[in-house]
């Protein structure tokens, strides 16, 4: 996977690192990353603590918390986000209109969850699904905005500031929410989280809309073809069937090790090792988030120095190996030093891997289909791990935590094999062009 830095068509003049980070788009992405991060834990990890406090069994917790699967299915409605300007939000433009709409829907859903509570489990689950759908839609619009608002040479800085905002939101909806839950009822905590959404809503109003011109379809058939078929046809045309399928398989498996630690399994695991919610919040959701941010910026430096391919390989290896730290943590009996060390290693690896993979996915996107293609790629990244996480409770009940963590590490091996197969076959392209196959005849 040769990088943009190695392309002979690469523009000679690039913005400096300082210019990339101080551009207005970088700071916009900080607030939009904050917006994307806010709903994520509230329909998965943090929600699992609320459910456990209400006496819900482990298998049900992991199934309910798998409402986050909406994030893996977002490509299904991404063509709508790519082409339809919302009537009530049209003055903001295509991207900002969808971002504001999704934020408003998340807020309403969180307030409804607080009103219903798990005591009324059936309607509570349905509203949780609405919140997850809105959060996934927000992800679609924010990712498309990032791809379109700046050239590829500046995407590293945008990914870094986006990740900073995202992880600060995780601190608020993870650590702060857990600390508050030790002193306040869970419905009150969720109402507070809903009010925090007002911050990114204000940011949307001051942001600049990307200057991307799109052709309008003359009839519904042409619109369907361009919006739904076009993004997928473009991808297969650029790479050919064999390499395109190899890329999709790689994307599917690249973060399976990391994503498989979701699904609500970690909340019961930490509690079973003797940690309180405040300790978990302080170490995992505050300290760990900042370690993850360090991993993000280390990845940015690595990409600037060596391009995408070798940092991507390092991220794949680190992401899988770091899961084995949890095998060592089993039976910790509340040892805070052990928890701190494990969280340090896992979050550093997670931040590094996530950034290198996002840079790789961005290079695959054609800006004509930003929302749909990036939504497809990011959905595929999350799908296998989410599915494994959804049944993680049943696996742990049958085999124990240690065996499950070994499984999550070993599932990273196929992605490594695919990486080396793709390495000589994919050219990342220049600053404006999407990636292409080096040799189409090999397809």
N, C-alpha and C positions, 0 to 999 in steps of 0.2 A: 504494500500500500504506500507507494511513494507519496510524499507530502507536497503541498503547494510550494514549499521552499525549494524543492528539487525540480520544479517545472521550469522549462526554458521560457515559457510564456509569462512567467511571474513578473508583475510590474516591479521595476527597479526601485521606485520611490514608495516607501512605506511609512506610515505614521510611527513616531517613536512610542515606546511603552508609556511614557508620561502623557503624550497626546491621546493615546487610546483610552487611558483611564480617566482623563478629565473631560472628555467629550460629553455633551449633554445626554446622549443616548445611554452612556454607561450609568449615569445616575438615575435615569428613568428606569433602567433595568433593575437597579437596586430595589426600587419601590414595587415594580412588577414582580420581581422574584419574591418579595415579601408577600405580595398578594397571592401568588401561587402556593407558597408554603403554608399559609394560614389554614386552609381546609384539610390538608393532607392527613395530619395526625388525628384530627377531630372525628374522622370517619374510620380510623384504623387503630393505631397504637394507643392514643389517649382514651379513645372510646373503650378499649379493652379493659382498662382500669375501672371505668365506671360500671361496666357490665359485671366484672368480678366482684366489685363492692356490693352489687345487687344480688349476688349469689348465683349468677348464671354459670353453668358448667363449662369446662374448658373447650369441649368440642363445639358447643354453640357459640362461644366467644369467638373462636377462630373463623367460624362460618359467617357470623354477623359482621365481624371486622373485615371480612373479605369483600365488603361493599366497595372497597378500594379497587376492586376489579374493573370498575367503571373507567379507571385511568388506563387500563390495558385495552379497552374496547373503544376508546375515543375516536379512532380513525373512522369508525362507522358513520359518525355525523360530522367529521372534519370537513368534507366537501361543502356542507352547508355553511360552516364558519368561513370557508375560503371564498365564497361567492355571494352570499345573501347579506345585504345591508339591512340590519334590523330597523323596522319602521320608526319606533320611538327613540332610537339612538342614532339615526342617520347623520345628524349634524356633527357627531364626533368622528365619523368615518367608519370604515369597515372594521379595523382592528380595535380601536378604542371603544367603539360601540359594543362589541362583543365582550370586551374585558369588563366594562361597567355593568352590563346586563348579568354576566356570570357572577360577579361579586355581589350584586343585589340579591340574586337567587340563593347564593350560599348563606347570606345573612338571614334571609327569611327561613331557610331550612334549619339553621342552627337554633334560631329562636323557637321553632316548632319542636325540635328535639328536646329543648329545655322544658317546654310546656307539657309534652307527653310523658317523658321519662321512660325507662325500661319497664316500669310497672305495667304500662300498656304496650306490651312488646310488639305486637303485630303492626299497629300504625307507626310505632317508633322506628321499626326496621324500614318501613316504606319511606319515611321522611329522611332517614339516613341515606337511603339510596338516592333520593333527590339531591341531597347535599353532595354526595360523591359525584353524581352526574354534573352538577354545576361546577364543582372543583375541577373535574376533568375538562369541561368546556373552557374554563378559565385557562388551563394549561395549554390547550390548543391555540387560543388567541394570543397568549403571551409568547409562546414559542415562535409563532408566525411573525409577530411583531419584532422579535429579536433578530430573526433571520433577515428581515426586510429593512430594518432601520439603519443598518451599517454594513459596509463591505466585509468580506471574509477576513481581511487582515486585522480588523478590529474586533472580531468575534471572541477572541480569547479574553479581552478585557470585559466584554459584555457578559460572558459566561461567569467570570469571576465576581463581578458586582451583582449579577443575578443570584449566584450561589450565596453570596454574603447576605443579601436580603432574605432569600429563602430560608437559610439556616437561622437567622435571627427570628423569623416567624416560627420555626420549629422550637426555638427556646421558649417563646411565648406560649405556644399551644401544647408544648411538651412539659418542660420544666416548670414554668410558672403555673400552668394548669394543674399539675400534680401537687405543687406546694399549696395552691389555693384550695384544692380538694381535701387537704388535710384539715382545713379550717372552715370551709364553706360547703354547702350542698352542691352536688354536681350540676343541677339545673342553673344555679347562679353562676358557676364557672363558665358554662356554655353561653350564657347571656353576655358575660364580660367578653368572651372571645368574639362573639358576633359584633360587639361594638368596636372592637379593634379594627374591623374591616373598613371603618370610616377613613382610616389613614390612606390606604391605597386608592380608595374611591376618589379622594381629593387629588391624588397624584395623576389619575387618569385625565382629569379635567385640564391639567397643565402640560400634559405630554404632547409631543409632536406626532402627527399621523405619518406613517411611512409613505413616501412619494412613489408608489408602485402603480403604474397604469395597467388596468385589466380590460380586456375586450368583453363587451356585454353580449350575451347570446341573444339571437333574434327570436328563438322559440325554445320551448321546454326540452325538446329532443336534443338540440345543440348544447343547451346548458347542462343536461345530464351527461352527455358525452364528454364535454370539456371538464366538468367538475368532478365526475366520478371515474370515468374511464381514463381520461387524459393523464392524471398523475401516475397511475400504474403503468399505462402504456409507455410513458416517457422513461420511467425507470428501467423497464425491460428493453427498450430500444437502445438506451445508452450502454447497457452492459451485456446484452444478449442473454438468452434464457439460462444457460448454465451458471455463469458468473452471478447473475441477478439472484438466482435461487441460493447460491452459496452465500451471498451477502445477507440475504434474509435469514438464512439459518444461523449465520454468525451473530446477527443482531438479536435473534431470539435467545441465544445461549450466553451472550457476553456478560450479562449481569445476573444470571440465574443464582449464583452463589449468594450475592448480596441481597437480592429481592426475596429470597426464600426465608430470610430472617424477619419478614413481616408477618402479616396474617394474624397478629395478636399473640404470637407465641412468646415474645420476649417479656411482655409484662408478667405473665404467670411465672416464667423462668426466674426473673430477678426476685420476685417475691418469695418463691420457693427456696432461694438461696439465702434468705434471711435478711433482705434489704427492705427498708421502709420506702414509702413513696417519695418522701423528701430526699433521702439519700440517692434514690434512683434519679430523681429530677435534677439534683445538683451535679451529679457525676455524668450521667448518661445524656441528659437533656440540656445542660449548660456547658460544663467543661468539655464534654464530648463534641458538642456542636462547634466550639472554637477550634478544637483539634481538627475537625473535619474541614473547617475553613482554611486552616494551614495546609491541609492536603490539597485543597482546590488551588491555592496560589502556588504550591510546589509544582502541581501539574501544569499551571500556566507558564511557569519558568521553564519547565522541561520541554514543553511544546515549542516555546520560542527558541530554545537552544537546539533541539534535535528534531523538530517536526512532530507529526502526530504518531507515526507508526510505532517507534520504540517505547515512548511513554505509554501508548495504548497497550502494548505487550506487558510492560511492567505492571500496569493497572490490573490486567487480567490475572496475573500471578498473585499479586498482593491481595486482591479481592477474595480469591478462593482460600488462600492460606490463612488469612486473618480470622476466618470463621472457626478455625481449630482452637483459637484462644478460648472460646466458650467451653470447649471440652475441659480445659484446665480449670475454668471457673466453677464447674459443677462441684457442689459440696463446699463452697467457700465459707458458708456459715456467717455471712455478714462481714467478711474481711474487706474493708474499703480500699486497702492498697491493691489487692488483687483486682477488684472491680475497676479501679482507676487505670491500671496497666492494660487490662483487656480493652476497655473503652478507647484508650489512646491508640492502640494498634488497629483496632477495627475501624474507627472513624477516620484515622489518617488514610488508611487504604481505601475506604469508601469515597472520601472526598477526591482523592487522586484519580481513582478509576472512573468515577462519574464524570469528571471534567474532561478527561481524555476521550471518553466514549462520546460525550456530547459534541466535542469538536469534530470527531470523525463523522457523526451523523449529520452535522451541519454541512460538511463538505459534500455529502451525498444529495443534498436538497437542491432542486431546481426552483428558483424563486417564483416561477409562474404558478407553482403549486405548493407554496410554503407550508400552509396549515395542514393540508392533507398528507403530504409526504413526511413531514416531521412527526405528525401525529401517528402515522403508521409505524415509523421507525421506533419512536419512543414507546408506543404501545407494545410492539414486539419485544422490546427490551424488557418490559415488565411482566409480560404474560406468563412465561414458564415459572418464574419464581413466585408470582402471585398464586398460581395454581398449586404449587408445592406448599406454599404458606397456608393456603386454605384448608389443606388436609393435615397440616403439621400437628394439630392437636391429637388427631387419631394416631399418627405415627409415633408421637412421643408416648402416648398411653400404652402402645404396644411394645416399643423398643427402648424408651428412655431418652433423655435429652442428649446424652453423649453420642449415641448412634445417629441421631438426627443431624447433629452438627457435622459429623463426618460425611454424611450424605450430601449436605449443602456445599462442602468443600470439593468433593469428588466430581460433582456435576459441572465444575468449571473446566474439566479436561477437554471435552469436545470443542469448546470455544477456542482453546489454544491450538488445537489441530487445524481448525478452520482458518485461524489467523495466518498460519504459515502457508496454507493452500492459497489464500487470497493475496498474500504479500507480493508476488511477482505479476499479478493479474489486474490490479486496480491502480489507476492514476488519479490523484486527488484533484487535478485541474488547477487553473490559475485563480486569481482573486475574484473573478466574476463568474467563471464557468463552473457548473457542477462536475463532480467526479465522473470519469468514464472508464471503460475497460481499456487496458493497454493494447490487447490483441483480440479483436472481436472474432477472429477466425477460431480462437480456442473455445468459443461458445458454440 
